[in-house]
Amino acid sequence: MQLAGAGDLHIEKKGAIDLVTEIDKQVERKFRALIEERFPDHSILAEEFEMQDRRSRYCWVFDPVDGTTNYAHGLPIFCSAASLEIDGQPVAAAVYDPSRRELFTAERGAGAWLNGAPMRVTTAASLIDALLCTGFPYTVQQDPDELVALFGEFLRHARAVRRLGSAALDLCYVAAGRLDGFWEQKLQPWDVSAGALIVAEAGGIVTNVAGGTFDSRRGEAVASNGRIHAAMVDVIQTFKTRWRSRNRTN
């Protein structure tokens, strides 16, 4: 498959709109080799190849290219993301954007940094003053109505809503103060594990869509500067209640 402007990327389809390039595979192979050399007893969970589960407390969660569709089309919004989880909790994280040469990092309890400079979330206190971001899963074409309707609901409450195509960068942008909040459902652990820690260490909050404890394996996240978090969760839960009620009566 060849896309306009994509060059010789050897693009394949994993699904109707889910792409993978040879770069995805090469980067993941190199990452796996590095971890196996340095930490042979650790587990590895990454996007392109099956999990190496060594029943370890330590698990490396990795996405070789988050934003592959953007990358394949020549749109420079993509990154690589990695985290180390201990007992299911991320304790160290790094997200690298090669287009902008930006490295976002965090260590639990120590802070978050962009190219070595400390990061902090915004101070926006209301949704009408907030710039939000979200994403859609690769299955969106099968059942887009609810996802698009929730997007529209946030448009009613926020200053603006964006859809960039890389959950890891979306989260890093919340941490860096470029966005005030982010939500998404039907995520994979490698999409959010690193970014969630970076947001938390930059002073933000990350939960599930009900406002409960975040778990990278649950496939959902709401991230914010903290000040607008309850309002974001309320928009989602109020919408879900109305959506279920409407569908029951139809």
Secondary structure, 3 states (H helix, E strand, C coil): CCCCCCCCCCCEECCCCCEECHHHHHHHHHHHHHHHHHCCCCEEEECCCCCECCCCCEEEEEEEEECHHHHHCCCCCCEEEEEEEECCEEEEEEEEECCCCEEEEEECCCEEEECCEECCCCCCCCHHHCEEEECCCCCCCCCCHHHHHHHHHHHHHCCEEECCCCHHHHHHHHHCCCCCEEEEECCCHHHHHHHHHHHHHCCCEEECCCCCECCCCCCEEEEECCCCHHHHHHHHHHHHHHHHHHHHHC
